[in-house]
Amino acid sequence: MMKTIFTLLLAICSLAVSADNGKYEKAMLDNIQSIYTAASTADLDRLTNTFSRIGDAEKDKWEPYYYASLSQVFKAFRIKDAQVQDKVLDEALVSLSKADDLSANNSEIKAMEGFIYMIKIGVDPGTRGQTLSPKIYGLFTKAMQLDPNNPRAVLFMGQMQMGTAEFFGQPLDQSCQLIMKSLEMFDTQASSNPLAPTWGSYGLEEWTSKCNGAE
C-alpha cells in the first residue's frame, strides 16, 4: 500500500514539474520571438526585464540571461549615440555573465560575448581595434572549439577576419570560407533544446555579396 502511494506521489510530482517546464518554455519562446519583432527600444527594455525576471525565478537556467543580453544587443543597434550604445553593450555583457555563471564553456555564450566586443570596437576603432581584437578572436576560437557546428560562432569569426583583412588590404579568401560555411550551417542547424539560439542569418547576404564580388 505504501509503495503504491509513494509511486502515485512521484507521478504527481513529475506531472507538476512537466507542467512548470511547459509554462517556462512557452513564456520563453513567446518573448524570444518578440525580440525580433520589437518596434522600439522601449519594447526591448521590457523584454530585457522580462528575461531577467524569468532568470531570477528559475535560478538554474542560462537561456533567460542570454536572451536578456540579446535584447540589449538589439537595442544597441538602434542607438546612434556611441557613448549610449557603449553603455547598453556593457549592460548586455553583465546579463551575459550571469548566463556564463550557469553554463560555463557554452559555445553560444562565448560567441555572443565575442560579438558584443566586436560591436564595441566600432565605438572607438582606433583605440579598441588593437586592444580588443585578441580577446575577440580568442572568444570566437573557443566558441568554435566547443561547437564546430555553431553557425553564429563561424559567421562572427568570418566577419571579424573580413574586417581585419579589409583594414589591412589583405585577401578575403579565409574569411569568405567561414562566412559561406556559416550560410550552409544556418540552413541545417538543429538542437534538442527548443530555446537554443537560431538568430544571426539576417543580413548575411551583405557579407556573402562581398565574397562573391571578391571572386
N, C-alpha and C positions, 0 to 999 in steps of 0.2 A: 504493500500500500504506500509506504513512504517513498519507495523507488518510483512509483507511478506519479506521485505528487511532485517529486523532485524533477522528473522528466518534463512534466507539464509546465513547471515554473521556468525551466530552461527554454522551452519552446516559446513561452510568452515573452521572456526577455529577448530572445532572438528576433521575434517579430517587432518588438519595440525598437530595437537597435536598427533593424532594417528600415522601419518607417522613418526614424530620425535621419538616417543616411539619405533616404529618398528625398526628404524635405530639404536637406542640406544641398544635395546635388541640383535639385530644381532651382533653388534660390541662387546658387552659384551660376548655373547655366543661363538663367534669365538675365542676371546682372552682367555676365560676360558679354552676352550679345549686345547689351545696352552700351558697352564701351564703344563699339564700332558704329553705333547709330546716334551717339550723343550729339546734341545740337549746339551745345555751348560748354565753356569751361566750367560753368556752374554745375552743369549736369555731371561732368567728370569729377568735380569736387564731391558731389553727393555719392557717386559710385565709389570713390576712394574711401569715404567714410563708411559706406555700407560694407565694403570688403573688409575694412579694418575691424568693424564690429563683429562680423562673422568670424574672423580670425581670432579675435579676443575670446569669443564664446566657445569656439571649437578647441582652441588651445594647442592642438597637436597636428594641424593641417597647414601645409605650406602654401597651398594654392590661393587662399584669400589674400595673403600678403603679397603674393606675386602679382595678382590682378589689381590690387591697390596700387602697386608700383606702376603697372602698365597704364592704369588710368591717369596717373600723374605724368607719365611719359607722353601720352596722347595730348594731355593738356599743354605740356611744354611746347609741342609742335605748333600750337595755336597762339603762342605768345611771341610778340615781336621784340619786346624789350629784352635785351640779352641778359641783364642782371636779374630780372624777374624770372626769366626762363631758367637761369642757372640755379636759382633758389628752389624752384619746383623740382628740378632734376636732383638736387641734394635731398629733397624730401622723398623722392622716388627711391633713392639709394637707402634711405632709412627704412622704408617699408620693405624693400628687398632684403635687407639684412635680417629682418625678422623671419622671412621665408628661409633664408640660408641657415639660420639657427635651428630650424626644424627639419631641414633636409640638406645636410652637408653633401658636397660632391654631387650636386644636381646639375646636369648639363643645361637645363633651361634657365636656371638661376644664374649660372656663370655667363651664359650667352647674353642674358638681359643686362647683367652688370657691365659687361664689356660694351654693349650697345649704348647704355646710358653715358658711360665715359666717352664714347665716340662722339655722341651729340655734344657733350660738354667741351670737346676740343673746339667746336665751332664758335663758342662764346669768345675765345681768345686763341685763335690758331697759332699765332706767332710764338706765344709762350707755352701753351699747353700741348701743342703737337709733339714737341720733343720730350716733354716730361711724362705725358700720359700714354704715348704710343706703346712703350714696352709693356705697360700694365695691361693695355687693351689686347695686344697680341697674345699675352700670356693667358688672359681670361678666355679668349676665343679658342686658343690651342687646348686649354683644359676642357672646355665645353665639348670640343670635337673628340677628344680622347675619351671622355665619359660616355658620349653617344655619337658615334660616327654618322648616324642616320638622322641627326637633328638638323633639319633644313635651315633653321634660324642661325645656328652656330656657323654652318658652312657659308650661308649668304653673308652674314656680318663680317666674317673673315675675308671673303671676297671683296666686299665693299671697302674694307679697311685697306686691303692690299691695293685696290684700284686707286683709292685716294692718294696713297703713298707713291704709286707708280706715276700718276698724273703730275704730282707735285715735282717729282724729280725727272720727269720726261722719259720714263722707262716704258718698255713694252707692257701691254696689258694681258699677255698670254696666261700667266699664272692666276691672276685674279679672275679672269674670264672663265677659266676652267672651273673654278669654285662656284661662280655665280650661275653658270649654266648647269652645273651639277645640282645646285640647290633647287633650280626650276623643276627638275625631274623629281627631286625628293619631296617637294611640296605636293606634287600630284599623287604621290604614293604613301605619304605619311600616315601612320596608324598607331594607335595606342590603346592599351586596355583601360587606361584612365580616361573617363569621359570628360574630365576637366583639364586634360592636357592641352597646352597651348597649340593653336593652329595658325596663328596670325603670322604676318611677315611677307606674304607674297604680293600684297597690294603695292603697286608702283614698280614691280620687278621689271616690267617691260622697259622702263627708262634705263635700267642697268644693262639689260641684255642688248638693247639697241646700241649701246656704246661698244659692246663686244662685237656685234655684227658689223659696226662701222669700222672696227679695227682690223677686220679680216682683209 
